[in-house]
Amino acid sequence: MNTLRSRVKDGLISLVVLTNLFLTTPSAPADYEEVYRLRREGKILPLSTIIARGQAIHRGRLLEAEIERSHGRYIYEIVIGGENGRFYELYFDATTGELLKAGQKN
């Protein structure tokens, strides 16, 4: 069975998930167990899918990935170090994979 743990181990994916969950705040980090459960239940897309979508927009290397709960939905944020030397932040809806926001990081 392909789990989040095996995806992280393959060295191609770096997932940063903060361990505290503050559901009362507008934007809160999701904890590992919650993310694992949501992925297992098919409620969020695999991080590898989001990374592939991000790299299709900006070619380069994944530098950072996070998932947060914001206003009742889960958002993946990825940072890509572009081949042109620039850094890009991309935000995706974790359930649908829709690109919500993209921009250059200073």
N, C-alpha and C positions, 0 to 999 in steps of 0.2 A: 504494500500500500504506500503510495506516495504521500508523505506527510510534510508539513511545514518544516519539521526538524531536518528531514533529508534534504530539502531544498536549501536550507541554510548551510548544511554541511558541504554541499557540492562546491563551495568557494566562489560561486558566481553571483550569489545573492547575499546581500548584507541587510539584515533587518534589525532596525533599532526600535524596540518597543519599550517604553518606559513602564515601570512596574506599578505605579500608583494609578488608581482609577478614581477620578473625581466627577461623577455623573452630574453633579449639580452645577458645574461650570459650563459656559457655552462651548468651550473647546477643551477637551480632556484627552490625555493619552490613554490608549487602551492597553490592558495588561496582557501578558503572553497567553495565559489560560483562556481568556475571553476570545482573543484572536484565533487561537487554535480551535476552540469550539465553533466559532462562526465559520471558519474555513471548512472544518469537517462537516458541518451541516449544510454547506453550499450557500451560505448567506453572504459571503464576500468572495471575490475572485482571488485566485492565487497571486502572490506577489510577482511571480515570474511573468504572468500575463501583463501586469501593469508595467513592469520593467521593459518588456518587449514593446509595448505601446509607446512608452517614453523614448526608447532608443530609436523607434521609427520616426519620431519627430525631431530628435536631436541625437545624431550619432555621437557616441562617446562612451565613457565608462561610468558605471553607477558608483556614486560616492557615498550616498546615504539614502535610507528609506525609513519612513515612519508611517504609522497608522494612528489616527486620532478619531475620537468621536466628537463631532461638532454639530450642534443643533439637531441631534437625534439621528445623524447618519455618520457612517464611517468614511473617512477620507485618507487615501494614501498620498503622502508627499514624498517625491523622489528628487534627488539632486543628481544631475549628470554633469560630469566634466567633459565638455565638448572637445572634439578633435581640433577645434580652432582655438583652444586655450580658455574658453569662456565657461562659466558655470550656469546651469539652467535648473530652475525649480519648476516642477510640474505637480499639479494636484489633480487626483482622479477620484471619482466616486468609487468606493470599494465594492459596491454591490453591482453597479452597471458597467464600470470601466470608463465612464464618460469623462473626458478631459474637462475639468472645471476651470482651471486657471494655469497659465504658463507664463514664465517670465525669466529674465536674466537675473542672476544673483550677483550682487556686487561683492 
